[in-house]
Amino acid sequence: MQLLGVALGFIYGSIYVRLSSIWSILLIGIVFNISLFGMKRIGWLDSMENMSDFTLILLAAVMGLYLIFSTLWYWRKPKAATNGRSRRSAR
């Protein structure tokens, strides 16, 4: 769980620095917690005991790739012009 906390802290921090908005962080946290407790409530986490090692590794890899790609997606925020001039007018 502590490794998960470190990874989530890095993701939340990088998204906050990039977007300068707490709302995106709150949305990610809410979706994560609803997903986690929803999986516990419907028994999906308990059913993972019967899965093979390969299936669990594949599932972890897919989830890791999702975290990486979603972080990169949020990181692609377009840059705003710093002084109101476009690149063409600076020539």
N, C-alpha and C positions, 0 to 999 in steps of 0.2 A: 504493500500500500504506500510506503514511503517513496518508492521509485515512481509510482503513479503521481504522487503529489508533486514531486520534482518536475516531472514531464508536464503536468498540467500548469504548474506555476510558470514554467518557461513559455508555454503556449499562450497562456493568459497575458503574461507580461509583454511578450513580443507583439501580440495583437493590440494591446492597449497602447503601446508606444507608437505603433504604426497608425492606428485609427484615431487615437486621442478621444476615445469614447468608452465610457463604462458600460453602455447598453449592449454592445456586442459581447462583452465578457459575461454580463449577466445572462444573456440569451444562451450562450454556450454552456454555462454552469447549470442553468435550469434544464436544458435538454439532456445534459449528461446525467444529472441526478434523477430525472424522470425515467430515463432509459434504464439506469441501474436498478432503481427500486421497482420499476415495472417488470423487469426480467426476474427479479427475486419474487415478486408477487405471483406471477403466472407459473413459476416453477422452472423456468428455463435454465437458471443457474444450477439447480439440483440435477437436471437432466444431463449436464455436461460431464458428470461422473462416469456415464456410460459411453462417452465418445472415445474414439481411438486417439492415440498420441498424435498421429499425423493430422487428423481433423482439427485438433486443438491448436497445433502449430500453424496450420493453414488459416484458421480463424483469427489467431493472434496477428499473423502477417497481414491479413486483409484489414484488420482494425488499425494496425500501425500505419499502413499505407494511406488509409482514410485520414488519419490524424495529420500525416505529413502533407497530403495534398490539400486538405481543407485549410491548414495553416498557410500554405503557399498561396492559396486562393485569396485569403484575407490580406495577405501581404502585398498583393498587387494593386493596392489603392493608387489611383492616378495622382501624380504630383501636380500641385497647383502652382501657377505662376507666382514667383516670389515678389516681383515688383510691377506686375501688370503689363510687362512687355513680352511680346512673343519672341521666339528665336530669330525670326526673319527681320524684325525691326531692330535687332541689336547689331546687324551687319553694317 
